[in-house]
Amino acid sequence: MSTVFIVSKVINYSLKTIVFKTIASLFFLALAIVAFVLSGEGYFIFKLFTVLGLFFGLLGDVFLGFKYITTKTKKIWIMLGMFAFMFGHVFYLIGLLIGFYVPGNPLYLVLAFALPIIIIAGYMFIAKKVGINFGHGMLPFAFLYIYCLTSMFSSALSMTILHNFSMTTLVMFLIGALNFVCSDFMLTGSYFKDGERSKAYRAIYSVFYYVAQFLIAFSIFFLA
């Protein structure tokens, strides 16, 4: 279904494309719920918050889909979608820290929340060079969103290092989080840069996105 959506998106985005996108997103949420049930006891908060993160990802997909249908309210749908995804990233982040942080290791918390500042500084520098313009109204929220996104990634990285890359769940989540960052950084180039992006460009960031969400969903399974 992810493939069907991506093909429909690059050929002719229409209402049916939103339907395909919603179904594909329902599948990653369903996968997480099934993995939750099969994974047994333990890590309840992490599993619950991951499912909630995926649910908000589904909402974000629906909201962002409508920006192509109702162009007069495009910015509203983008804002709603970003809010939904931001909440999802916060759920992921909290689930990771509650589920896997080992008390007495504060440097890993510093890594989780300081690394995003470095990533954002680099991203903003590159974004300016390539012509990405959020506008004065969107810039503060864009900064907040990117911080939540990169904090989710850095938290996954920090917890994976803390556990010496020994937990399949964390390694899968980390790879998924990295794909999410790649997808969203490309997406900002599509939304906030003048000109039309190529079909290949739009397909690639969509592939990154679905790889991200399905890996995050499937990571729960390995907590049996």
C-alpha positions in Angstrom: 0.0 0.0 0.0 2.9 2.3 0.6 4.1 1.7 -2.9 0.6 2.2 -4.3 0.4 5.5 -2.5 3.9 6.7 -3.7 3.1 5.8 -7.3 -0.3 7.6 -7.1 1.4 10.6 -5.5 4.0 11.1 -8.2 1.7 10.4 -11.1 -1.4 12.4 -10.2 -2.2 13.4 -6.6 -5.9 13.2 -6.0 -8.4 12.3 -3.3 -7.8 8.6 -3.9 -4.1 9.2 -3.2 -5.1 10.4 0.3 -7.1 7.2 0.7 -4.1 5.1 -0.3 -1.9 7.1 2.1 -4.3 6.6 5.0 -4.5 2.9 4.4 -0.7 2.6 4.2 -0.4 4.5 7.5 -3.1 2.3 9.1 -0.9 -0.7 8.3 2.1 0.7 10.3 -0.2 1.4 13.2 -1.7 -2.1 13.0 1.7 -3.6 12.8 2.7 -1.8 16.0 -0.5 -3.0 17.8 0.1 -6.6 16.7 3.8 -6.4 17.8 2.6 -5.0 21.1 0.3 -8.0 21.7 3.0 -10.5 20.7 5.8 -9.0 22.6 4.7 -10.1 26.0 5.1 -8.2 29.2 7.7 -5.6 30.0 8.6 -2.2 28.5 4.9 -1.2 28.6 5.4 2.6 28.5 7.8 2.4 25.6 5.4 0.2 23.6 2.4 2.3 24.5 4.1 5.6 23.6 5.4 4.2 20.4 1.9 3.2 19.4 0.7 6.7 20.3 3.5 8.2 18.2 2.5 6.1 15.2 -1.2 7.1 15.8 -0.2 10.8 15.6 1.8 10.0 12.5 -1.3 8.6 10.9 -3.2 11.9 11.8 -0.3 13.9 10.4 -0.5 11.9 7.1 -4.2 12.7 6.8 -3.8 16.4 7.6 -0.9 16.8 5.2 -2.7 14.9 2.5 -5.5 17.5 2.3 -3.1 20.3 1.5 -3.1 19.1 -2.1 -6.9 19.1 -2.3 -7.8 22.4 -0.7 -5.0 24.8 -1.8 -6.7 27.8 -0.2 -6.1 26.3 3.3 -2.8 24.7 2.5 -0.9 26.4 5.3 -3.5 25.3 7.9 -3.2 21.7 6.8 0.6 21.9 6.9 0.4 23.3 10.5 -2.0 20.6 11.6 0.2 17.9 10.1 3.3 19.3 11.7 1.6 19.5 15.1 0.5 15.9 14.8 3.9 14.7 13.9 5.5 16.8 16.6 3.3 15.2 19.2 4.3 11.8 17.8 8.0 12.6 18.1 7.5 13.7 21.7 5.8 10.4 22.5 8.6 8.5 20.8 11.2 10.4 22.8 9.5 10.0 26.2 9.0 6.3 25.5 12.6 5.8 24.7 13.9 7.6 27.8 11.4 5.9 30.2 11.9 2.5 28.6 15.7 2.4 28.3 17.5 5.0 30.3 19.6 3.6 33.1 19.9 6.0 36.1 23.4 7.2 36.8 24.3 8.0 33.2 23.6 11.7 32.8 25.9 12.1 29.8 23.5 10.1 27.7 20.7 12.6 28.5 23.0 15.4 27.6 23.7 13.7 24.3 19.9 13.2 23.7 19.1 16.9 24.1 22.3 18.7 23.1 23.1 16.9 19.8 19.8 18.3 18.2 21.1 21.9 18.7 24.2 21.0 16.6 22.1 19.2 14.0 19.7 22.2 13.7 22.5 24.7 13.4 24.0 22.7 10.5 20.6 22.3 8.9 19.6 25.9 9.1 22.9 26.9 7.6 22.4 24.5 4.7 18.7 25.4 4.3 19.6 29.1 3.8 22.2 28.2 1.2 19.8 26.1 -0.9 16.9 28.6 -0.7 14.6 27.1 1.9 12.5 29.9 3.5 10.1 29.1 6.3 9.0 32.7 6.6 8.9 34.8 9.8 5.5 33.3 10.9 6.6 29.7 10.4 10.2 29.9 11.6 9.7 29.6 15.4 7.4 26.6 14.9 9.6 25.0 12.3 12.6 25.3 14.7 10.5 23.7 17.5 9.4 20.9 15.2 12.9 20.1 14.0 14.1 20.1 17.6 11.5 17.5 18.6 12.3 15.5 15.5 16.1 15.5 16.0 15.7 14.9 19.8 13.7 11.8 19.0 16.6 10.7 16.7 19.3 11.6 19.2 17.4 9.9 22.1 17.3 6.7 20.0 21.1 7.1 19.3 21.9 7.8 22.9 19.9 4.8 24.3 21.4 2.5 21.6 24.9 3.5 22.6 24.0 3.2 26.3 23.0 -0.4 25.7 26.1 -1.1 23.5 24.0 -1.7 20.3 22.9 -5.0 21.9 19.1 -4.5 21.7 17.5 -5.2 18.3 14.6 -2.9 19.2 16.8 0.1 19.8 18.9 -0.5 16.6 15.8 -0.8 14.5 14.3 2.2 16.1 17.5 4.2 15.5 17.5 3.3 11.8 13.8 4.2 11.6 14.5 7.6 13.3 17.4 8.3 10.9 15.1 7.6 8.0 12.5 10.0 9.6 15.1 12.8 9.8 16.1 12.2 6.1 12.4 12.3 5.0 11.5 15.4 6.9 14.6 17.3 5.9 13.8 16.5 2.3 10.2 17.4 2.9 11.0 20.9 4.0 12.8 21.4 0.7 9.5 20.4 -1.0 7.2 22.7 1.1 9.3 25.7 1.8 11.5 26.2 -1.3 10.3 27.8 -4.5 9.9 25.7 -7.6 8.6 22.2 -8.3 10.4 19.2 -7.0 11.0 16.2 -9.3 8.9 13.1 -9.2 12.0 11.1 -8.0 12.6 13.6 -5.2 9.0 13.3 -3.9 9.2 9.5 -4.2 12.5 9.3 -2.2 11.3 11.2 0.8 8.1 9.2 0.9 10.2 6.0 0.8 12.3 7.3 3.7 9.1 8.1 5.6 7.4 4.7 5.3 10.7 2.8 6.0 10.9 4.9 9.2 7.4 4.3 10.5 7.4 0.6 9.7 10.8 0.0 11.3 9.7 1.9 14.4 6.5 -0.2 14.5 8.2 -3.5 14.0 10.9 -2.7 16.6 8.3 -3.4 19.3 8.2 -7.1 18.3 11.7 -7.8 19.5 10.9 -7.0 23.2 9.5 -10.5 23.8 
